Amino acid sequence: MSQALVSDQARLSILCVMGASLAFSLNDITVKYFTDSLPLHEVILFRSLFGMAFILFLFGRGVPLKTMFSTRRLSRHILRGLSVVVANFAFFAGLAALPLAEASAIFFIAPLLITGFSAFFLGEYVGVWRWTALLVGLLGVLIIVKPGSAAFQWAVILPLLSAIAYATLHTITRSMGLAESPITMSLYIQLVFIVVCLGMGLMFGDGRFAGLGHPSAEFILRAWAWPSGRDVLLFVAAGFFSASGGYLISQAYRSSSAGLVAPFEYSTVILAVLWGYIFWQEVPGLSSAFGIFLIIASGVFVAIREFKRQVPPASQKLSARR
C-alpha cells in the first residue's frame, strides 16, 4: 500500500473519529436535557427507535432486512446489547447527579479497562508499560471520585460501572472477530435497547417506585409522560447522533489501526468540558482537572504504544511527519 493511500486513510479515520466524538457528545447533552422531566428508559426507547430507523435508511438501503438480521451468534449479540444497555443507563443516570465533564472522564477509563480485560479474558499479551498506564488512569479516577472525602458522592460509581460494561462490550466484540457486519451489530444493539426499555416501562413506567429523592434514581424510576413536540425533535436528534456516531466510529476503526484512532476519541472529554460550561455553567475544580488529565494522558499513551507496535515502519514515519 502506497504512503499516499495510507495517509489518506489515516486522515479519513481521524475525521471519522472526530465526527463520532462530536456526535456522541451531542447525544450526551441531549439526554442530559431530560434528567428533570422524562424517565431515562422512555428517552432511550424513542432514541433507539429513531436510531434504528436512521441505520436502516442511511446505512442499510439496498440490503434485505433478513440479511441485516441474519447471524449465527445471537447469544453474543444479546450479551453485547445488554452490555450497552448497562453502559448507557449507568452513564446517563450518573449525568443526573454529576457534572458532564467529570462523568465523561471517569467513563473514559474504559479503553484502559479493555486492555486489562483483553489480557484476562482473551489471553492477549499486555506489557508492563500498558499495565502502568492502566494504574495511572485508575489514579486519575480516584482523584476525581475523592473517596473518603466530604466531596465524595455515590453517583460517581455509575460512570465507572458504565466503563466496565463498555469494556465488556468491546471484549465480546473482539471475541467475535470480523464475522458480523457493523450494520448487523448496530441493529441488534438497538433492538435490545427497545426490548429492555419496553420491559422497564411495563414494570415501573407508572412511577410506582419513584420518590426516592436521588436525582439518578428519579431519572430511571420517574413515571412516563407524554412527550411534547420539542421532546420528539430531541428524540430524533438523539437517534441521529447515536446512529451516526456509531457508524463513524466503526468506519474509523475499520480504516486504520486502533492505535491511530483511539487518542482522538478523548476529544469527547474536551467537548464535555465545553458543553458543561456552555449549558450548565459547570467548571471542573483543580483536582478534577488533574484527574481528567491523567486519564486522557494514560489512554493516549497506551494508544500510541499500540500504534507503534502494530503499524509498519513506513506508516509510522509518515504519521510522524504530519
VENCOR-V291002 format. One record per residue. N is the residue number from 0. SS is DSSP state (a for helix, b for strand, c for the rest). PHI is phi as a letter, one per 20 degrees, with the letter a starting at -180 (none if undefined). PSI is psi in whole degrees, 0 to 359 (NA if undefined). Layout:
# VENCOR-V291002
n: <N/N>
ss: <SS/SS>
phi: <PHI/PHI>
psi: <PSI/PSI>
This chain:
# VENCOR-V291002
n: <0/1/2/3/4/5/6/7/8/9/10/11/12/13/14/15/16/17/18/19/20/21/22/23/24/25/26/27/28/29/30/31/32/33/34/35/36/37/38/39/40/41/42/43/44/45/46/47/48/49/50/51/52/53/54/55/56/57/58/59/60/61/62/63/64/65/66/67/68/69/70/71/72/73/74/75/76/77/78/79/80/81/82/83/84/85/86/87/88/89/90/91/92/93/94/95/96/97/98/99/100/101/102/103/104/105/106/107/108/109/110/111/112/113/114/115/116/117/118/119/120/121/122/123/124/125/126/127/128/129/130/131/132/133/134/135/136/137/138/139/140/141/142/143/144/145/146/147/148/149/150/151/152/153/154/155/156/157/158/159/160/161/162/163/164/165/166/167/168/169/170/171/172/173/174/175/176/177/178/179/180/181/182/183/184/185/186/187/188/189/190/191/192/193/194/195/196/197/198/199/200/201/202/203/204/205/206/207/208/209/210/211/212/213/214/215/216/217/218/219/220/221/222/223/224/225/226/227/228/229/230/231/232/233/234/235/236/237/238/239/240/241/242/243/244/245/246/247/248/249/250/251/252/253/254/255/256/257/258/259/260/261/262/263/264/265/266/267/268/269/270/271/272/273/274/275/276/277/278/279/280/281/282/283/284/285/286/287/288/289/290/291/292/293/294/295/296/297/298/299/300/301/302/303/304/305/306/307/308/309/310/311/312/313/314/315/316/317/318/319/320/321>
ss: <c/c/a/a/a/a/a/a/a/a/a/a/a/a/a/a/a/a/a/a/a/a/a/a/a/a/a/a/a/a/a/a/a/a/a/a/c/c/c/a/a/a/a/a/a/a/a/a/a/a/a/a/a/a/a/a/a/a/a/c/c/c/c/c/a/a/a/a/a/c/c/c/c/a/a/a/a/a/a/a/a/a/a/a/a/a/a/a/a/a/a/a/a/a/a/c/c/c/c/a/a/a/a/a/a/a/a/c/c/a/a/a/a/a/a/a/a/a/a/a/a/c/c/c/c/c/c/a/a/a/a/a/a/a/a/a/a/a/a/a/a/a/a/a/a/c/c/c/c/c/c/c/c/c/c/a/a/a/a/a/a/a/a/a/a/a/a/a/a/a/a/a/a/a/a/a/c/c/c/c/c/a/a/a/a/a/a/a/a/a/a/a/a/a/a/a/a/a/a/a/a/a/a/a/c/c/c/c/c/c/c/c/c/c/a/a/a/a/a/a/a/c/c/c/c/c/c/c/a/a/a/a/a/a/a/a/a/a/a/a/a/a/a/a/a/a/a/a/a/a/a/a/a/a/a/c/c/a/a/a/a/a/a/a/a/c/a/a/a/a/a/a/a/a/a/a/a/a/a/a/c/c/c/c/c/a/a/a/a/a/a/a/a/a/a/a/a/a/a/a/a/a/a/a/a/a/a/a/a/a/c/c/a/a/a/a/a/a/a/a/a/c>
phi: <none/f/f/f/f/g/f/f/f/f/f/f/f/f/f/f/f/f/f/f/f/f/f/f/f/f/f/f/f/f/f/f/g/e/f/d/c/d/f/f/f/f/f/f/g/f/g/f/f/f/f/f/f/f/f/f/f/e/d/d/f/n/d/g/g/f/f/f/e/f/a/d/c/g/f/f/f/f/f/f/f/f/f/f/g/f/f/f/f/f/f/f/f/f/f/f/c/d/f/g/f/f/f/f/f/f/g/f/f/g/g/f/f/g/g/f/f/f/f/f/d/d/m/f/f/c/f/f/f/f/f/f/f/f/f/f/f/f/f/f/f/f/f/f/f/l/f/n/e/f/e/f/c/f/f/f/f/f/f/f/f/f/f/f/f/f/f/f/g/f/f/f/f/f/f/e/m/d/f/d/f/g/f/f/f/f/f/f/f/f/f/f/g/f/f/f/f/f/f/f/f/f/f/b/f/e/n/f/d/f/n/f/n/e/g/f/f/f/f/e/e/g/f/f/c/f/f/e/f/f/f/f/f/f/f/f/f/f/f/f/f/f/f/f/f/f/f/f/f/f/f/f/f/f/e/b/f/f/f/f/f/g/g/f/f/f/f/g/f/f/f/f/f/f/f/f/f/f/e/c/l/e/c/f/f/f/f/f/f/f/f/g/f/f/f/f/f/f/f/f/g/f/f/f/f/f/f/f/f/d/e/g/g/f/f/f/f/f/f/f/e/f>
psi: <130/157/325/319/319/318/316/317/320/315/316/318/318/318/319/315/326/320/321/319/318/315/315/323/324/324/319/314/331/315/320/331/329/4/338/7/300/158/148/320/331/317/313/327/308/322/319/322/313/325/317/320/317/320/314/320/316/321/347/11/134/354/125/142/321/322/319/328/358/129/153/7/48/318/322/325/320/317/319/315/317/325/318/323/311/317/315/311/319/316/312/327/323/325/336/339/348/154/146/316/316/318/318/319/316/319/326/14/348/313/327/322/325/321/312/317/323/325/316/319/334/356/19/148/131/118/176/326/322/324/322/317/322/317/322/318/318/325/319/320/316/323/320/317/324/56/140/352/169/337/352/139/143/340/339/341/333/308/333/317/321/318/319/316/321/320/323/317/309/331/318/318/316/329/340/342/213/21/336/145/155/325/315/315/317/318/318/325/313/323/317/319/311/314/313/316/321/318/318/321/320/326/316/27/347/0/18/335/5/169/14/341/334/133/324/317/320/323/328/320/355/148/148/147/151/124/148/173/322/321/317/319/321/325/315/315/315/320/318/314/317/313/314/322/317/320/315/320/326/317/321/314/338/331/334/171/153/327/328/319/316/318/328/343/334/352/339/322/318/317/324/320/316/309/322/321/317/314/331/9/39/125/118/140/174/317/319/320/321/319/318/317/316/319/313/314/317/321/317/322/313/317/319/318/322/320/313/329/327/328/138/155/319/319/324/316/319/317/323/336/344/NA>
